[in-house]
Structures are given as structure tokens and as C-alpha cells.
Amino acid sequence: MATHPSMNDFFQQLDKWRHFPAFPLEARSEVFFALFLPTVLEAHFKIGIKPQIIPQFPLKQESEGEEEDYNLFDKVDFFALSNNDECAFLIELKTDMKSRRSDQDDYLTNAIGKGMCRILHDFKEMSKSKNDKRARQKYFHMAHALSEFGLIGLPSNLKDTMYAAHSQGVYELIDDICILRSPELKVVYVQPYQSDEDKCGDKRFSYIYFDEFADIVESQGDMGGLFAGYLRKWIEDPAKSPPR
């Protein structure tokens, strides 16, 4: 029998499956959050936000020994930048409050202390640490996105070299990537509701709860209205209600 699932069917499935033990609602729904993030950030911070969002932005872990290891890193769910290039946002999405971890606060605090310039330098070194050509090419996609933000400048022949049959000289070209800007960093948690772990007194950390997110997006077309309705459902702990 032919079926023609609607977007509402998709959200209903997410809503049903989020109650199951190992279903990762966060990973399955993050693209919808990303679509509306620029609008929500603009409304929350009262500043213009660039429409591009970078997912799974890498933050190098601190090395225990003297030698730096650029293959060890944490990932923040989204990276965004203000229109005036003065503020960059490290955005962590939580769809289940039980996934809040203190070590995330630690490495995000550490990222703020390092600053954007150092983070971009680390990104360059991560790109060079990839021995696999395919991995370097995927990092180049992120480098291209950062260059569109105006944060870095790419050598004119890096793209052709990266995708050549024999990418000789690619490491030297990655070294030649220029860091152009170092905006102030802010951490943003997007989560169902306020928790005791929130650093409400720390101005470097901001929180956007699902009710605020829903209030902003519900006027953003049919998709926004649909998403807002489910966001309000997702405020509830998925373990607390019996099956319907």
C-alpha cells in the first residue's frame, strides 16, 4: 500500500520514539533547530545573525603531555556568527535534561578562555593532522564555511590542490590559511527548561529554553508553527508520562 507521509507524521514519529531508551532525539531533530537558530538568536540577543550555521564544530581537547594531539577534540553542536562579526556563538542543544554534563561546561569555558583566534589555529592543525585525504576534504568544507564567515582567508590554490589526484603541497597551503578575525565567544544552551546546572550568573553563558524557542518560531510559516507545537511537548521529561 502506498503511503504519503507528511511532515507532521515525521514529528509524530520523533515524539513517539523520544520516549524509547536509546533513541537520540537530539541528533534526529538538530537540523530543524538549525533552520530556525539564526531567527531565534536574533530575537534573543537583539542583534543580527548570519544565516549560515556550522554543525559539529570541533574544539581541541587539552593535551596532558608536552606534545599536542590534534586528533582529540570535543564537538559543539552549532557555531554561529553575528552580522557585525563581533560575537561568535558556541551552541549546545539538549533535548533531554539528563544529558547535561559538567564536563561540557568545562570545555566550553576553556574554549572561551582560549579565544576564537586560538580555536581557529587549532582547527588549522586538526585539518593538517588528517592523514586520510577524504577526511581533509571534509575539513576543507568547514574551512570554506569559515572563510564565508570572513573568519579565515584561504590560499587561492588550496581548493584545487585539495581535490587534485595527488594533493602535493596541501599541508603547506593549510599552514598559509590566514586568521582574519577573532570575535568574542559566547556559549548558548538550547534546552527544554532551566536546570540547577545553568550558569545564570555567568554572562558568558546564555540559555534559550524550548518555550522561548517555540514562541519565536511559531510565526515562521507552517513549519515553524508545527515545530513550535512539538517543542512545547518536548519540554516534558520523556520518561515521566505513560504510553498514549
C-alpha positions, 0 to 999 in steps of 0.5 A, spaced: 500 500 500 502 506 498 503 511 503 504 519 503 507 521 509 507 528 511 511 532 515 507 532 521 507 524 521 515 525 521 514 529 528 509 524 530 514 519 529 520 523 533 515 524 539 513 517 539 520 514 539 523 520 544 520 516 549 524 509 547 531 508 551 536 509 546 533 513 541 537 520 540 532 525 539 537 530 539 541 528 533 534 526 529 531 533 530 538 538 530 537 540 523 530 543 524 533 547 530 538 549 525 533 552 520 530 556 525 537 558 530 539 564 526 531 567 527 531 565 534 538 568 536 536 574 533 530 575 537 534 573 543 540 577 543 537 583 539 542 583 534 543 580 527 545 573 525 548 570 519 544 565 516 549 560 515 550 555 521 556 550 522 554 543 525 559 539 529 564 544 530 570 541 533 574 544 539 581 541 541 581 537 547 587 539 552 593 535 551 596 532 558 603 531 555 608 536 552 606 534 545 599 536 542 594 531 539 590 534 534 586 528 533 582 529 540 577 534 540 570 535 543 564 537 538 559 543 539 553 542 536 552 549 532 557 555 531 554 561 529 556 568 527 553 575 528 552 580 522 557 585 525 562 579 526 563 581 533 560 575 537 561 568 535 556 563 538 558 556 541 551 552 541 549 546 545 542 543 544 539 538 549 533 535 548 533 531 554 535 534 561 539 528 563 544 529 558 547 535 561 554 534 563 559 538 567 564 536 563 561 540 557 561 546 561 568 545 562 570 545 555 566 550 553 569 555 558 576 553 556 574 554 549 572 561 551 578 562 555 582 560 549 579 565 544 576 564 537 583 566 534 586 560 538 580 555 536 581 557 529 589 555 529 587 549 532 582 547 527 588 549 522 592 543 525 586 538 526 585 539 518 593 538 517 593 532 522 588 528 517 592 523 514 586 520 510 585 525 504 577 524 504 577 526 511 581 533 509 576 534 504 571 534 509 575 539 513 576 543 507 568 544 507 568 547 514 574 551 512 570 554 506 564 555 511 569 559 515 572 563 510 564 565 508 564 567 515 570 572 513 573 568 519 579 565 515 582 567 508 584 561 504 590 560 499 587 561 492 590 554 490 588 550 496 581 548 493 584 545 487 590 542 490 585 539 495 581 535 490 587 534 485 589 526 484 595 527 488 594 533 493 602 535 493 603 541 497 596 541 501 599 541 508 603 547 506 597 551 503 593 549 510 599 552 514 598 559 509 590 559 511 590 566 514 586 568 521 582 574 519 578 575 525 577 573 532 570 575 535 568 574 542 565 567 544 559 566 547 556 559 549 548 558 548 544 552 551 538 550 547 534 546 552 527 544 554 527 548 561 532 551 566 536 546 570 540 547 577 546 546 572 545 553 568 550 558 569 545 564 570 550 568 573 555 567 568 554 572 562 558 568 558 553 563 558 546 564 555 540 559 555 534 559 550 529 554 553 524 550 548 518 555 550 522 561 548 524 557 542 517 555 540 514 562 541 519 565 536 518 560 531 511 559 531 510 565 526 515 562 521 510 559 516 507 552 517 513 549 519 515 553 524 508 553 527 508 545 527 515 545 530 513 550 535 507 545 537 512 539 538 517 543 542 512 545 547 511 537 548 518 536 548 519 540 554 516 534 558 521 529 561 520 523 556 520 518 561 515 521 566 508 520 562 505 513 560 504 510 553 498 514 549 
